[in-house]
Amino acid sequence: MVHGFWIVPLVLLIAFLASPRFRGEIAETRVRRILSAGLEKNRYTVLNDVTVPSGGGTVHIDHVVVSRFGVFVIESQHARGWVSGGEFQERWKQYRWGRFTRMENPLHKNSLQVEALLNILKVPAKAIHPVLVLLGHRGFRTVMPARVVAPEKLLAYMRKKAQPLLDEEQAARILKMIESARVQPFGGAAIHKWRWLQVALLVVLFAGTYFAFRDEVSGLVETLGERNAEKAAPELFHPDGSRKTKQEIREASLICAFSQDSGRCSCYEPGGPKVDIDPAKCRSLAERGSILKQ
């Protein structure tokens, strides 16, 4: 039972890692880091996880970047295998392992995001730049739509839009309008609970793994500790890696001398007094290559 305790959370964790939701979170996180690290803070303002009203509901936008060069509306999505699809197709295809699956055209979602912001901001359409960052795929089998970019090309794509379309006052006003229009996404409490469930699942997995394999883990930790100790103090170990006893360590520290002429042998503590020791043992210690020999 103990050894099987970790299997259930492991299966659940694998299922979660393979889910579209997790891949979507990975895509959002990567794009968030690219924007945070690559854009100049005095020229671009990045807003993440923006939910705004749209019609009778809301629309979620992964990333909104406001600058004098316009408002970048960025959707980040993960895809697998080879992708094919056009800008106006309802669904795209993903080819993987000789099979294909269909996915909703993410450009449609990006267009809805742009439309929602246009209704809120009341700015010309040319001031808003829709962008789809597609991660994880191997490439397009059809012509890739113009506003689809790989994550490593996102910053270069944004910097090509270098023509100022807004002044500083307009950009600041747009920021205020977006912040005032933001709403708590539907199911926000459920999302919070889901994240806690992820943490709990990981804790249960690690706890189950520990209890199932703690003896093996303890043995591995002990072996690694012995190896590190041997590297730090090789004189405390035998050539085969076994640790010397206290008696062996003490004897190895003695300074012994044997006289062939008189047959006498004496051992001394390092910088200390003479030690009373068996003559045969004294001679054995004196004739070792690691100590003094007369």
N, C-alpha and C positions, 0 to 999 in steps of 0.2 A: 504493500500500500504506500509506504513512504517513497519508494523508487518511482511509483506511478503518479505521485502527487504533482510533479512538475510537468507532466505530459499535457494535461488539460490546458493550463495557461499558455504553454508553448504553442499548442495548436491554435488557440485563440489569437495569440500574438502574430503567428505566421499569417493567419487569415486577415488580420488587420493590416499587416505590412503589404499584403497583396491587394488591398482594397483601393478603389479609385479615390476614396476620401484621403487616405494616407498619401498617395502619390500626388494628389492636389496640394496637400499641405507642404510636401517637399518642394514642389514647384514654386509655391508662394514664398517659402522661406528663402530659397536660392535667389529669386528675383529681388526680394527685400534686401538681402545682403549686397547684391550688386549695386542697387540704387544707393544704399547707405554709404558704401565704400567708394563708389566711383563718381558721384555727382558733387559738384561744389555747393557747399551749404549756403553760400551767399548768392547763388544764382538759381538754385532749385529748392523747392520745398516738397518733401515726399510725405504723402498721407497713405497709410495702409489700412486695409479692411474698412472701406468706406461703404456704408449702406445709406441710400437716399431714396426718397419717395419716387414712385414711377406709376402713373395712372392710379389705379385703385390699390396698389401694393407697394412693394419696394424692390430695388435692385441692388445687388452687392457688387462692388468694384474692388478688385484685389489691390490695385495701386493707382493713386492719382498723383501726378507730379505737376506742380504749378510753377511756371517761370514766365519771364518776359517773352519767351519764344512760344508760348502757348500752354495749353493744358494737355498733358499726356495721360490718356486713359488706358491703363495697361491691364490686360487679362493674362494670367499665367496658367498654363495647363500642361499636364503630362500626357504623352502619347507613347505607344509602344510599337516597335517594328517599323515597317515602311508605311507612310501615310500618302493617301491620294484624296484630292478634293479641291474644288474651286471655291471662289469667294461667295458665290450665290447658291451653291448646292445646299440642300437641306441637311444632308448627312455626309460625313467623310468616312473613308474606310481605313482600317489599320490591318496591314498584312504581317503576320507573325507565325513562324513555324509551319508555313504552308497553308495557313487558314487566315480568314479575314473576319474582322468584327466591324460593326458600325459605331460611329460616335456622332453626337450632335455637333454640327458645325460651330466651333467656338467663336467664329467671326460674327455670327448672328447675335450671340450674347454680348460681344464687344460693342456691336452697333446699338443694342438696347441700352447699354451703359452710357454711350455717347448721347443718345437721345434724351435720357433722363437728366444728364448734366446740362444739356442745351436748354431744357425747359426750366431748370433752376437758375442758371447763370445769365440767360438772355444775352449771349455773346454770339458773334458770327461763327458759323460752322467751321471756317478755316482756322479759327483759333484753338480748335480741339483736334488733337492727334490720336486716333485710335491705334493701339499696338497689341498684337498677340504674341506672347513669348511662349514658344512650344518647346518643351523639354522631353528628353528620354527617347525620342524617335531616331531612326537611322537615316531618315531623309524623306524627300517627296518623290513619288513616282510620277506625279504630274507637275505642272509648273506651279511653284510655290507662290501663293498670293503675296502681293507687294508688302502688306503690313504685317506679315508673319516673319518673326526673326528668331534666331537662336539666342540663348541667354548670353553667350559670349560676344554677340554682335549688338546687343541692346544699346549700350552706351554710344557706340559709333552711330547707330541709327538715330538716336535722339540728338546727337550733336550735329547731324546733318541738317536738322531743323533749326538753323542758326539765325534765321531772320526774325528780328523783334516784331512781335505782333501786339504786345501789350506794354503799357508803361508800368512803372512801379506801383502807382496808385491803383491801377486796374487789377494788377496781380494780387495786391493786398486785399482788395475788395472781393475778388473771387475766392480767396482763401477763407475770408470771413463768411461768405455765403455758403460755401461747402460745409464749414464747421457748424453753422447754424442749422443747416438742412439735414445733417446726419441724424440717423435714428438708430435705436437699438434694434439689431437684426432679429427677425422673428425666430423664436427658438433659441435665443441667446442663453437662457438658463440651461436648456438641454445641451448646448454646446459645451458650457462650463462643466456640466455633469459628465459629459463624454470624456473630457480631458482628464477629469479625476479618475474615471474608469480606466483610462489608459495607464495612469500612474499606478493605480491599484493592481492592474494586471501585471505590470512589470515587477512590482514588489512581491506579488505572489509567486511569479516565475522564479525570481532570484531566491526567495525563501525556500521554495520547493526544491530547486536545484541544490541549494546548500545542504538541506537536510538529507537529500538523497545521496549526495556525493561528498559529504563533509569529511569522511575518513580519507577518501582519495585526495581531496583538496588539502587536508591537514598534512598528509604525507608529502604532497608536492611542495607545499610551503616549507616543510621541514627540510626536504632535500635541497631546495633553492637556498635556504638559510645556511645549510652546511657547506654548499659550494661557495657562497660568498665569504663565509668564515675561513674556508681553506685558502681562498685567494688572498684574504687580508693577513692571515697568519699561517703560512704553510708549515712552519715548524711544529705546529700542534697536531699534524696529521701524518699518517703513514703513507707510503707511496701508493697504496691501493685505495686511498681516500678515507679510510677509517680513522676515527679520532683516537688520539693517544690517551692513555689513562693518566691520572694525576701522577702516579708513580713514575711512569715513563717520561713525562714532561720534567719531573724533578730530576731524574737521573740524567736526562739530556742536558740539563743546565749545569751539571757538576763539571768541574775542571779536575781531571784525573791525570796522573803521571805514573808511569811504570818504568823502573830501572832494570835493564837486562843484567847488569853486573851484580847488583845486590839482591835482585828478585823482590824488591820492596815496591809497594804501590800505595799511593795516597790520593784521596779525593777531597776537594774543597768546594764550599759554596762560592758562587761568584762574588769576589771581594769579601768573603766571609771566613768563618772558621773551618777547621778540618772536620770531615764527616766520617763517622765510624761506619764502614761498609765492608761487606764480605770481600776478601782478597781476590777471589775469582771474578766477582762482579766488577771490582775495581779495575782489574786488568782488562776485562772485556770493554769497559767504558774507555779506558785509556787508549786502546788500540783501534777504536772507531775513527773513521776518517773525519768525523765532524767535530772532534775535540782535540785538545793538545795531546801530543804523543812524544815520549822521550825514548 
